[in-house]
Amino acid sequence: MKNLCKLLPYLIFISLPLINISCNDDTIINEGETRAKTIDIDEIKFTKGVNFSGWFLADSVDGILKTLYKKPDFEQAKSLGVDIIRLPIRFYKMTGDAPEYKIKNDFWEKLDYALNLAEEVGVNIIIDNHSYFGYNTFPKAYGEAQMTKVWEQVAKHCKDRRLNVYYELMNEPDGQYLKENWPEIQGRMIKAIRAIDSKHYIIVSATSTPALKDLPDYNDDKLIYTFHMYDPFLFTHQGAAKTSILNARNIPFPYDSKSMPECPESITDPSLYTNYSKTSTEEYIKNNLNNWLAFAKEKNIKLFCGEFGVLMTYANNDQRCSWYKMVREYLEENNIAWTMWDYHSSFGLFTKGSDERFETDLNFGLVKALGFTAPRSYSEDFIPDMPFYSDDFYWGMHGVSSENKTNINFHDTTYPYKGKNSIGWTIEKKWSSMAVEIWPVIDLSKHLNAGYHLKFDMRTNVGIDNLHIRFIQYQTNSIPWRTTYILTKKDNIRTDNEWFEVTIPLSSFKEKGTMDGNTWHTPAGLFNWTQINKLEFSTEGNEYASGAKIAIENIVITGI
């Protein structure tokens, strides 16, 4: 995304054909079912995807939250039909000083985590250099040296990875210096990468549509060119911060004289309003795209649209969806692969103002407009499962323990059941607990009324007796009421350290009182299933528990 009122260019060359998959707008998939066929990611084929923009766009390595996106997030995106994820990275904030510009060591662990998830799930991923754009212009004195060192290090680190990894040299190169020098700078960066890595595809660009003529033949058969699409800017970026149209509101698409607002005095370029009746037509937008199609035909290349999107803050949702549908259909009609901007956040795929949970908060109209396949949970009268943990925690969830961190491993690989990880819990004292914290809170009242169950897989080396399992409601200057089920020997628990399934009807949970600080409160019938922010497992002072080893995974609220 960029604060410029123009079509931004980037073009893609791929020697192998891109797949064009047709989607039925009303297709619904079952929970856990993947829409797309399993792909061989070494075939270098992709059609549609998303930007995971809020992950690596940090101002320091420490600012990157490694597990912000987890395996379930990749799996959920793939279930929609996504086969490519673009990963914007603020590389210029990840390096040390000149002349080496060494990328800090902790960065590689976080990057590998993302790349490994993409490979494991079976999607392609673009390492996108999202540096020096907008008001932060490319530094003439050292920008090329820094970015060249960045790509040499990335190439060295990734050269032995599979071909589902792509290198995007520079997002939206802009500014007067790059307008005059970008073709040559880009060529030198390509050569620097090729001295280390000859097999991975490199995504390259021009600084503008007219600047395409200035791009030389780089003599490399593994280049990809990309463009971004945000026309008409007045509609797609209305109200966007750090733009000239910050105060634009309620811009219709397409133009409608009856609903078109007056141009605010704060708008520095009134022509955005006066010309809007022309720039907001389908014909105008497609003609801009046709410039790229003509270039592709002349050079015998295929195109990739790395970004297109509409800020949801002030745009009408139906019109927003209509814009996405029009652009997406024209791209696919011309065999152009794409990644929308973005996934979460203000340009994202989730409903405005929601908690952005995949199971409940997708913008269903936008999902259909993009030709994605909606989960079954979005069909009428269907109550979706609510997953907590499967190899990792789901969106908005994380693990906590009452003891020191040495007694619990939320990604234990020693003896998992169905995946690669489980929650490994060594109980060091008789009063011990571990929990899944949830934020924003979740509403389980419909699941309760529909007869759903809490289900999880478990193994232990002792005879469990009186393991308290409880849901705790969010505390807003009130008592954190909880409802509890006590797991006992009567529940046929195995003690041979082999996996078994535990299934508990939500209706079997009962209020048994709660602690608030040092005060005990007896049950008062005030527990609220609509405000759940914790699922807790507690030994509750049992002597048997000390030294016990428990593993848990595949935690879900389900209708079975």
Buried (B, 14 or more C-beta within 10 A) or exposed (E): BBBBBEBBBBBBBBEEEBBBEEBEBEEBBEBBEBBBEEBEBEEBBBBBBBBBBBBBBBEEBEEBEBBBBBBBBBBBBBBBBBBBBBBBBBBBBBBEEEEEBEBEEBBBEBBBBBBEBBBEBBBBBBBBBBBBBBEEBBBEEEBBBBBBBBBBBBBEBBBEBBBBBBBBBBBBBBBEBBBEBBBEBBBEBBEBBBEBBEEBBBBBBBBBBEBBEBBEEBEBEBBBBBBBBBBBBBBBBBBBEEBBBBEBEEBBBBBEEEEBEEBEEEBEBEEBBEBBBEBBBBEBBBEBBEBBBEBBEEBEBBBBBBBBBBBBBBBBBEBBBBBBBBBBEBBBEBBBBBBBBBBBBBBBBBBBEEBBBBBBBBBBBBBBBBBBBBBBBBEEEEBBBBBBBBBBBBBBBBBBBBBEEEBBBBBBEEEBBEBEBBBBBBBBEBBBBBBBBBEEBBBBBEBBEEEBBBBBBBBBEBEBBBBBBBBBBBBEEEBBBBBBBBBEEEBEBBEEEEBBEBEBEBEEBEBBEBEEEEEEBEBEEEBBBEBBBBBBBBBBEBEBBBEBBBBBBBBBBBEE
